[in-house]
């Protein structure tokens, strides 16, 4: 047996054993790495581990993105709700502000005419084919509005009520030839009758007729209602833009530019009651 340890075969086996042992110690202890056998197994399994990690990380990323997106959607939804609430508050504020301004503009008229009773109304439709600018408002008999009630804005006279429903009414403007109302020059007190004219209506004007030739009316004079018919006295109508002579009876007429812009009317006041109300308006050709 002792001769075996001296043989070449034993020396070869011993050499191989020492090489394996030293290599294992080198990778496992000195370099703090796994043994070659474990390393080989790791090399084989590495692609599978990488694939698993990639899938796991992908799922994690998708979940994170979904969670972040969901959180962002919730925040956006909450912000949108806050924005809508702010918009509503702004709209309510603007509406209240406009209403206050709307009513304040009539305060002076009310102070000068304590007998006036008003019904505020808003234009809801207009007949675009009507050159005389008639329109429909959102108030009717249920709001105390009656046939022939005068209609004004803070600028001046608009017209009067010609049709009344339960919740709506039709307003015929002073541009219409069917309107006839007493008026006078605020400076000279010369009187006449305001009526509409087909030609003037296209320019948004009406006419004061039957003015005496001896009158002192002049361009720029303001015309107001005289209190005859269904209109109370003192309502502003407009100013004189042109003066001419009627060839038939030699009387004077004056073209009137109303203070009201009939194309821009949104809100009006209907005078539902005033002292002396009750006369029926005269309608002429």
Secondary structure, 3 states (H helix, E strand, C coil): CCCHHHCHHHHHHHHHHHHHHHHHHHHHHHCCCCCHHHHHHHHHHHHHHHHHHHHHHHHHHHHHHHHHHHHHHHHHHHHHHHHHHHHHHHHHHHHHHHHHHHHHCCHHHHHHCCCCEEEEEEEEEECCCCCCCCEEECCCHHHCCCCCCEEECCCCEEEEEEEECCCCEEEEECCCCCCEEEEEECCCCCEEEEECCHHHHCCCEEEEEEECCCCCCCCCCEEEEECCCCCCEEEEEEEEEEEEECCCCCCEEEEEEECCCHHHCCEEEEEEECCCCCCCCCCCC
